[in-house]
Amino acid sequence: MARNVVISGGGTGIGLAAARAFAADGDRVLLLGRRAEVLRKAEVPGALTHAADLSDPHAVRGVARYVAALGTVDVLVNSAGGAGNLEPPAEADDPLGAVAHTWTVAFRLNVLTATLLTEALRDRLASPGGRVLFLSSIAAYRGSGSGAYAASKAALHPYAFDLARQLGPRGITVNVVAPGYVENTGFFGDAMDTARRDRLVAETSTGRAGTPGDIAQTLHWLASPGARHITAQVIQVNGGAERGH
């Protein structure tokens, strides 16, 4: 039977790959994101789209009203987030202001978007059988340079664990997927050069970069009946890079 699948950040990268995986099963997919033009260009058969800033409570209430017309939410994939490459820069002459800007942006993009959307839709989750999934990062274990992005992704873990305990009695599972380096997502913008890519690939045990499809298939499996007794877990998909060499 077709399920209703809501995917934030569904217009690009991992979110888009996940949308295609669910749509291939015949599920009805709703893509959420800030940029309407990006959502319109997403090639997902039969998908619905709704543009909204998921860090804005008013906008998220609008999403909840839109979703209510669709019915029960069987799968919620919180894929929206990023490193802030699309955000306005901080004031260059205020070092502390720059720190505050970096950390505020990281938590707004990666934590607030996920928590607001999840809380807005939690009463619409299928009971039993609902699935809530979050996208974290290898950075949550190893750091990210500035610390802000890594900390924002790590913050999703305890939230997911608490949510798993709260929603478990309703037959709903909650899990986190933490990718390593994944190519072709736009995450790094113009900051990825050949030397850096080679270093990240060399950290893996598999000798290759991850793909959006690798992560999408993990999300798809966690939403399947075969994963119904898996909850409150963080699944790392990084080719062994987190263990180091």
C-alpha positions as CSV (number, residue, x, y, z in Angstrom):
1,M,0.0,0.0,0.0
2,A,1.3,3.5,-0.9
3,R,2.6,5.5,2.0
4,N,2.7,9.3,2.5
5,V,6.4,10.3,2.8
6,V,7.4,13.9,3.8
7,I,11.0,14.8,3.0
8,S,12.6,18.2,4.0
9,G,15.4,19.3,1.8
10,G,13.9,17.1,-0.8
11,G,14.9,19.2,-3.8
12,T,18.6,18.3,-3.9
13,G,21.3,15.9,-2.8
14,I,20.4,13.2,-0.3
15,G,16.8,14.4,0.1
16,L,16.2,14.2,-3.6
17,A,17.8,10.7,-3.8
18,A,15.6,9.5,-0.9
19,A,12.5,11.0,-2.6
20,R,13.3,9.0,-5.8
21,A,13.8,5.8,-3.8
22,F,10.4,6.1,-2.0
23,A,8.6,7.2,-5.2
24,A,10.0,4.1,-7.0
25,D,8.0,2.1,-4.5
26,G,4.8,3.9,-5.5
27,D,4.8,6.0,-2.3
28,R,3.3,9.5,-2.4
29,V,6.1,12.0,-1.7
30,L,6.0,15.5,-0.5
31,L,9.1,17.6,-1.1
32,L,9.8,20.5,1.3
33,G,12.5,23.2,0.9
34,R,13.1,26.9,1.0
35,R,13.6,27.4,-2.8
36,A,10.4,26.9,-4.8
37,E,12.4,26.9,-8.1
38,V,14.6,24.0,-6.9
39,L,11.6,22.0,-5.9
40,R,10.0,22.5,-9.2
41,K,13.0,21.2,-11.0
42,A,13.2,18.0,-8.9
43,E,12.5,15.0,-11.1
44,V,10.5,12.8,-8.8
45,P,7.5,11.0,-10.4
46,G,4.2,12.1,-8.9
47,A,5.8,14.2,-6.1
48,L,4.1,17.1,-4.5
49,T,6.1,20.2,-3.5
50,H,5.7,22.9,-0.9
51,A,8.2,25.8,-0.4
52,A,8.7,27.0,3.2
53,D,11.5,28.1,5.5
54,L,11.4,25.3,8.1
55,S,13.2,27.4,10.6
56,D,10.2,29.8,10.8
57,P,7.4,28.5,13.2
58,H,4.8,30.4,11.2
59,A,5.9,28.8,7.9
60,V,6.0,25.3,9.6
61,R,2.4,25.8,10.8
62,G,1.6,26.4,7.1
63,V,3.3,23.1,6.2
64,A,1.3,21.3,8.9
65,R,-1.9,22.6,7.5
66,Y,-0.9,21.5,4.0
67,V,0.1,18.1,5.2
68,A,-3.2,17.7,7.1
69,A,-5.0,17.7,3.8
70,L,-3.0,14.8,2.7
71,G,-3.7,12.6,5.7
72,T,-1.5,10.5,7.8
73,V,2.3,10.8,7.6
74,D,3.9,7.4,7.3
75,V,7.5,8.5,6.9
76,L,9.1,11.8,7.8
77,V,12.7,12.3,6.6
78,N,14.4,15.4,8.0
79,S,17.1,16.0,5.4
80,A,17.1,19.8,5.3
81,G,20.3,21.5,6.5
82,G,23.8,22.4,5.5
83,A,26.9,24.3,6.2
84,G,25.4,27.7,5.6
85,N,26.9,28.4,2.2
86,L,23.7,30.1,1.0
87,E,23.4,32.4,4.0
88,P,24.5,36.0,4.1
89,P,28.0,36.5,5.6
90,A,28.6,37.8,9.1
91,E,29.9,41.3,9.7
92,A,33.6,41.1,9.0
93,D,34.8,43.6,11.6
94,D,33.2,41.9,14.6
95,P,34.9,38.6,15.6
96,L,32.5,37.6,18.3
97,G,29.6,38.6,16.1
98,A,31.0,36.3,13.4
99,V,31.1,33.4,16.0
100,A,27.5,34.1,17.0
101,H,26.4,34.2,13.4
102,T,28.1,30.9,12.5
103,W,26.7,29.0,15.4
104,T,23.2,30.6,15.1
105,V,23.1,29.7,11.4
106,A,24.3,26.1,12.0
107,F,21.6,25.4,14.6
108,R,18.9,27.2,12.7
109,L,19.6,25.2,9.5
110,N,20.3,21.8,11.1
111,V,18.4,21.6,14.3
112,L,15.5,24.1,14.3
113,T,14.3,22.9,10.8
114,A,14.2,19.3,12.0
115,T,12.7,19.9,15.4
116,L,10.0,22.3,14.3
117,L,8.9,20.1,11.4
118,T,8.9,17.0,13.6
119,E,6.9,18.6,16.4
120,A,4.4,20.1,14.0
121,L,3.7,16.6,12.4
122,R,4.2,14.3,15.3
123,D,0.4,13.9,15.9
124,R,-0.1,13.0,12.2
125,L,2.5,10.2,12.3
126,A,1.0,6.8,11.5
127,S,0.3,4.8,14.7
128,P,1.5,2.1,14.5
129,G,4.1,2.0,11.7
130,G,5.3,5.6,11.5
131,R,9.0,6.3,10.8
132,V,10.9,9.5,11.7
133,L,14.4,9.8,10.3
134,F,17.1,12.5,10.8
135,L,20.2,13.3,8.8
136,S,23.3,13.8,11.0
137,S,27.0,13.6,9.9
138,I,30.3,12.0,10.5
139,A,31.2,15.5,11.8
140,A,29.1,14.8,14.9
141,Y,31.7,12.3,15.9
142,R,34.9,13.9,14.6
143,G,34.2,17.7,14.5
144,S,33.9,19.9,11.5
145,G,36.6,22.6,11.8
146,S,34.5,25.4,13.2
147,G,32.7,23.2,15.6
148,A,29.3,24.8,14.8
149,Y,28.1,22.4,12.1
150,A,29.3,19.3,14.0
151,A,27.6,20.5,17.2
152,S,24.4,21.2,15.4
153,K,24.3,17.7,13.9
154,A,25.3,16.1,17.2
155,A,22.3,17.9,18.8
156,L,19.9,15.8,16.7
157,H,21.1,12.6,18.4
158,P,19.6,13.1,21.9
159,Y,16.5,14.7,20.4
160,A,16.0,11.5,18.4
161,F,16.6,9.3,21.4
162,D,14.0,11.2,23.5
163,L,11.6,11.1,20.6
164,A,12.0,7.4,20.2
165,R,11.0,6.8,23.9
166,Q,8.1,9.1,23.5
167,L,6.7,7.7,20.3
168,G,7.7,4.1,20.8
169,P,4.4,3.2,22.6
170,R,2.6,4.4,19.4
171,G,4.6,1.9,17.3
172,I,6.7,4.6,15.8
173,T,10.5,4.3,15.3
174,V,13.0,7.2,15.3
175,N,16.5,6.8,13.9
176,V,19.4,8.9,12.7
177,V,21.6,8.4,9.6
178,A,25.1,9.9,9.8
179,P,26.8,10.1,6.4
180,G,30.5,10.6,5.8
181,Y,31.8,12.4,2.7
182,V,29.1,12.2,0.0
183,E,29.7,13.5,-3.5
184,N,27.3,15.4,-5.8
185,T,25.2,17.1,-3.1
186,G,26.3,20.7,-3.3
187,F,27.1,20.6,0.4
188,F,30.7,21.8,-0.1
189,G,29.8,24.5,-2.7
190,D,33.1,25.5,-4.4
191,A,35.2,24.5,-1.4
192,M,36.1,21.0,-2.5
193,D,39.4,20.6,-4.4
194,T,41.0,17.4,-5.7
195,A,43.5,17.2,-2.8
196,R,40.8,17.4,-0.2
197,R,38.6,14.9,-2.0
198,D,41.5,12.5,-2.2
199,R,42.2,12.8,1.5
200,L,38.5,12.2,2.4
201,V,38.3,9.1,0.2
202,A,41.6,7.8,1.6
203,E,40.1,7.9,5.1
204,T,37.5,5.2,4.1
205,S,38.1,1.5,4.2
206,T,36.1,1.1,0.9
207,G,38.3,3.4,-1.1
208,R,35.5,5.5,-2.5
209,A,33.3,8.5,-1.8
210,G,29.7,8.0,-0.7
211,T,26.8,8.8,-3.1
212,P,23.4,10.2,-2.3
213,G,22.0,6.8,-3.3
214,D,24.0,5.1,-0.5
215,I,22.3,7.3,2.1
216,A,18.9,7.2,0.4
217,Q,18.9,3.4,0.5
218,T,19.7,3.3,4.2
219,L,16.9,5.7,4.9
220,H,14.6,3.6,2.7
221,W,15.5,0.5,4.6
222,L,15.0,2.1,8.0
223,A,11.5,3.0,6.9
224,S,10.8,-0.6,5.8
225,P,8.9,-3.3,7.7
226,G,12.3,-5.1,8.0
227,A,13.5,-2.3,10.4
228,R,10.4,-2.1,12.6
229,H,12.3,-3.1,15.7
230,I,15.2,-0.7,15.2
231,T,14.8,2.6,17.0
232,A,16.9,5.2,18.8
233,Q,20.0,4.3,16.7
234,V,22.5,6.3,14.8
235,I,23.5,4.4,11.6
236,Q,26.8,5.6,10.2
237,V,27.3,5.4,6.4
238,N,30.8,6.5,5.7
239,G,32.8,3.5,4.4
240,G,34.5,3.1,7.7
241,A,36.0,6.6,7.7
242,E,34.9,7.4,11.2
243,R,37.1,4.6,12.5
244,G,40.1,6.1,10.9
245,H,43.3,4.6,9.4
